[in-house]
Amino acid sequence: MSTLISWLLSALAFLILVPVTVLFAQVLLACLPARPRPLATAARPRLAVLVPAHNEASGIVATVQGIRRQLLEGDRVLVVADNCSDQTAALARAAGAQVVERQHGQLRGKGYALDCGVRHLAEAPPEVVVIIDADCQVSAGAIEHLAQRCIESGRPVQGLDLMCAPAGAGLKVLIAEFAWRVKNLVRPQGWARAGLPCQLMGTGMAIGWQDIAAANLATGHLVEDLKLGLDFCRAGKPPLFCPQAQVTSLFPTSQEGLSGQRTRWEHGHLGVLLADGPKLVVSALTKRNWPLLAMSLDLMVPPLALLTLALVGLFVVAWLAFLLLGVALPATLATLALAMLGCAVWLAWSRFSREVIPFSVLIYAPLYALKKIPLYLGFLVKRQVEWVRSKRDDG
């Protein structure tokens, strides 16, 4: 019996050690100094900024105005008002955007809006399409950075997509902001330091016209951006990370908005991880496709809260097995993994979040993880499979 328990716990420990090691390596690599990039030499490409929007009347004007300030003659911004029941379309037109309105009772979600926008742009295609979500603000020069890198490399480019806690936000939102910075800043920067690709994140993306015109966008997948990036990598065009181009938005402060947002992202990520992750790793190793292997290993890292919960649970069980049965290997591996995770979290906070989030907030992180247990149980019992817009604070 003790041998069987030792074998099972050791297998689980090795399994969880993989994503912990990937995360640890990404954080360490992210701390290395950046290599200077040569100045851009290619001509500024003609571009279109595509903004998918569903009931975004409260913020669409600011988004369009921020984008238009960075456009040159011949560029354009196209808003796809997708299944809107508010004034999104009228406000976007008044702000100077081209607008396409789309209505469909069954085919709903961001992927369908992007497909509609790309088909509209095909009448006079640009060289590069930049995708910005309707609730985002772009940093100065972001659109030019994205388009320039895209045209020079011939590959999709992902900017730095940050979600920030609104003023006066509670501990849960601050913890969510830290986890977001680890996922969208630290980890892709680590892989970029090693010359490896990053995942697409849904906003702040630049894609060459030929690539996006050939992509399968018309889906209601919860994480269409994640699948799109993997598709590009399989086609030999792994996405590049461009942190100089920053796109920011705010977390909802309402419980309903936060819950809906987290459920969509994390159920979508876990669904792709379980369905495609192991197959992608095997395929990448078989074909010696190292960029795809890097993206697949990154995909295998679950949300930080879930990784923490799983590892702490394994740590407790492994040490109980050691105390009761003398089984040492699982306890050793679980302790190593927990130490690596703790070091990664501390280093990520120290180097990339110290000025944004007080360390005292991280003390709340274990409770935050515990409160997400119903979300993960929901994935097992009643997984969300349809795209649902997150409720904004204005309704």
N, C-alpha and C positions, 0 to 999 in steps of 0.2 A: 504493500500500500504506500509506504513512504517513498519508494522508488517512483511509482506512478505520479504521486503528488509532486515530487521533485522535478520530474520530466515536464509535467504540465505547467508548473509555475516558472520553470526555467524558460520554456518556450514563450510564455507570455512576457517574461522579462526581456528576452531578446527582441520580441516583437515591438515592445514599447520603447526599447533602447534605440531603435532605428529613427523614429521621428525626433526623439530628444537629441540624438547625435546630429541630425541635420540642422535642427534649430540652433544648437550650440555652435556648430561650425559657421552657420550664417552670421550669428552675432559676432563671433571672433573676427571673421573676414570683414564685416562691416566697419570694424574699428580700425582697419588698416588705412593708411593715408590714400587719398584718391590719386590716381594717375592723371596728370594734366592732359586734357583733350586738345588736339590741334584745332585752330580756328576754322570755322566753316568756310568752304571755298565754293560750294555749289550755289547756283542762283536760287533765290527764294522761289519755291514752287507756288503755282496758283492753287489755292485751296478753298475748300468749303467746310464750314463748321456745322455739324449736324447735331441738333439738340432735340432728343426725344422728350416729350412732355405729356404728363397726364395730370390734369387739374393742378397746375402750378401757377395759378394767377398771382399768388402772393409774392413770388420771387422771380418770375420770368423776365420782367422788365430789367431788373438789376443784372441778371445773367446776360441778356442780349446786349445791353449797353456795355458791360465789361468786355465782351467778346468783340464788339464792333470797334472799340478803341484800338484793337490790335490788328485790324484787317487793312489790307492795301487795296488799291484799285484792281478790280477783277476778282477779288475774293467775295464770298457771300456767306451769310449765316441762314440756315434753313431750320425752322422749328417744325417738328411733326407733332401737332396737337392730337394725341391719340386717345380716342374715346373720352374726350373732355366734356364735362357738363358745366364748366365755369367760363370765365372770360380769358382763358389762356391764349387762344388764337387771336382775339382782337387786340389784346395788350401786346403780344409779340409783334404783330403788324405795326402797331403804333410806335413801337420801339425801333422799327427799321428792319425787322427780319422778314425774309420770305417765309410763308406759312403754308403747310399742307395739313388739311384736317382729315383724319381717318376715323371711321366708325365701324365697329364689327362686334356683334354680340358674343361670339365664341372665341375668336382668335385675338386674345388680349395679351399684352405684355410688351416689354421693352424690345425684344427681338423683332416682333412684327412692326413696331414703329421704326426701327432702324432699317428694316427691309424696305418699308414704304419710302423712307427718305432716300435711300440709295437708288431705288428705281426712279424717283423724281430727278435726282441729280444726273442720271444717265442721259438725259436730254442734252446736257452740255457738261460732260464730266470734267471735274477738276483733276489735278495731278495727285493731290493728297486730300483725304477726308479726315478731319479732326472731330472726335466725338466728345461732347461735353454734356453732362447731365444738367437738367433744368434748374437744379437747386444749388449749382456750384458757381464759385467765383474763381477766375484765373489770375495768376500772378503776372506781373509785368513781364512781357516778352515770352510768356509760356507758349503761346500758339506758334510763334516763329521757331522757338527751340524744337518743338515737337515736329513741325513740318520739315525743318532743315535736317534733323537727324534721320527722319524717315526717308527723305529723298536721297541722302548721302549713302545710307546703309542698304536701301532697298528692302527694309524689314519693317514690320510694325514697331511702334515706339510707345512706351507707356510712361506717362509723367508720374509725379509724386501726388497721389490722391490721399489727402488727409481729411478726416472728420474730426471736428473740434467740439469740445463741451461748451455750451452757451454759458454766459455769465450767470453765476449763481447756481450752476448745476450741482446735483448731489453726487455722493460718492460713487454710485453705480455708473453714472455717466463718465466720471473721471477715470474709473477703471476701464470702461469701454474705450475711452480715448487712448489710454496707454496700450491696450491690446491691439488697437487699430494701428498705432504707430509701429509696434513690433511687426505686424503683418505686412503693412504697406510701405514702410520706410526701411526698417532695419534688415529684414530678411531679403528683400530684393536688392538692397544695396550690398549685402554680403555676397550674394551670387554675382552681382555686377563686378565687384572687386576681383573675382576669379574669372571674369570674362564669360559668365554664364547668363542665360536669359531669365526673364521674370514672367510671371503670370500677367495677363491682361486684367484690369480692374474695373472696367465698365465706363469710366470717365477719364478725361485727360489722355485719350489715345489718339495716335495718328497712324493711319493705314493708307498705303498706296492704292490708287484707284483700281488697278487691275486686281489687286488682292481682295479688296472689299467687295468688288463687283462679282467676284467668283465665290464668295463665302456664303455658307448656308446660314442666313440670319433669321429667317422667318420661323422662329420657334418660340414657345412659351416657357422655355427652360428657366428655372429659378436663377441659375448662375450662367447665363449665356456668354458672358465675358470670359469666364474660366474655360469653357469648352472651346470658344473661338480661339483663344491663345494656344491651346493644345493642338487644335486643328492646323493653325499656321505653322507650329513647330514641326508637326508631322510632314507638312508640305515643304520643309526646308527653310522656313522663315521664322525662326524663334524670335519673340519680341525682345526689344532692348529696353533697359530702364534709363530714364532721363530725369533725375531728381531736380535738375535746374528748372523744369517746367512744373509748377506747383498748382494744384487745383484743390480748393477747400470748400467744405460745406459744414453744416452744424448738425449734431445729433438732435433728434427730437427729445424734448424733455418730458413729454407725457408718457405714462407707463404703456398705454396702448400702442403709441408710435414706436417706442423702443422695442417692445415685445414683438411686434409684427416685423420690424426690420431684422432683429436677431434671428427670428424663426426662418425667414426667407433665406438669409445668407447662410446660416449654419446648417439647416436642413439641405440646402442646395449643395453646399460644399461636401457634407458627409455623404450625400447621395453619389456624387461624382467620385469621391475618394473610394468608396466601397465597390462601386460598379466598374470603375475604370482604372483606379490606381495600380493595383497589382499587375493587371494586364499591360499597362503602359510601361511599368518597370521592366517586365520580362521582354516586351517588344523592343525597348530601347537597348537593353543588354544584348539581345540577339542580333540586332542590326548595328550595334555599336554607334548608336545615335546619342552622343553624349549630351547635347543640348536637351533632347527629349528626356534623358535620364535625370538631368538636373531639375527640369520642370516637374517630372513625375515624383521625385523624392520630395520636392517642395510641396506638392499636392498631398503627400502622405502625412504631412504635419497637420494634425487636427486643430480646431480652435484651442487657444491657450487654456481656457477654463476647463474644457473637456480633457485635455492632456494632463492638466494638474490633478483633476479628480481621479482619472484612471491610474495615474502613477502613485498617488497617495494611497488609494485603495489597494493596489498591488503591494506597496511597501508594507502596509499593515498585515496583510495576509501572509506575505513572505516571511516576515519576522515572527509571526505566530507559528508558522510551520517550522521555523528554525528552533524556537523555544520548546515546542512540543515534540517535534520529530527529529531534530538535529539536521534538517535540510538546510545547507549553507549557501549553495550557489544562487538560488533565487533572491535571497536576502541581500547578498553581495551585489548582484546586478541591479536590484531595485534601489539600493542605497546609492550606487554609482549614478544611476539615472536621475535620482532625485537631487543629488548634489550638482550634476551638470545643468539640470533645469533651473535650480536656484541661482547658480552662477550666471546663466544666460539671462535670466530676468533681471538680476541686479545690474549686470553690465549694460543691458539694453536701456534700463532706466538711467543709469549713471551717465552714459555717453549721449543718449538721444532724447531723454525726457525730463531730465533734472530741472530744466528751466520752466517746464510746463506743468508738471505734476509733482507735488510734494511726496517724499518717500513715505510719509505717514499714511498716505492713501493706499499704498500697496499692502499695508497690514490688513486692510479690509478685503483684499483679494480672495483669500480662502472662503470667506462668507459669500462673496459675489459668485464664486464658482459653485458653492452649494445651492444657491438660489436658482442656478441654471439647470439643476437636475431635471425638473419637469420638462424643460425644453428638449433635453436629450431623450428622456423617456417618450416624449411625444414623437420623436423621430422613429422610435421602434413601434409605437402603437398606432399613431395616426400622422404619418409623414405629410408635410405640406408639399404638394407637387405642382400647384398652380401659382402663377405670379400674382401677387397682391401688392398694390402700392402701400408704402408705409404711411401711416396717418401723421400728417404734419401738426405742429402745435396750433396752427390757425384753423385746423379742421380739414 
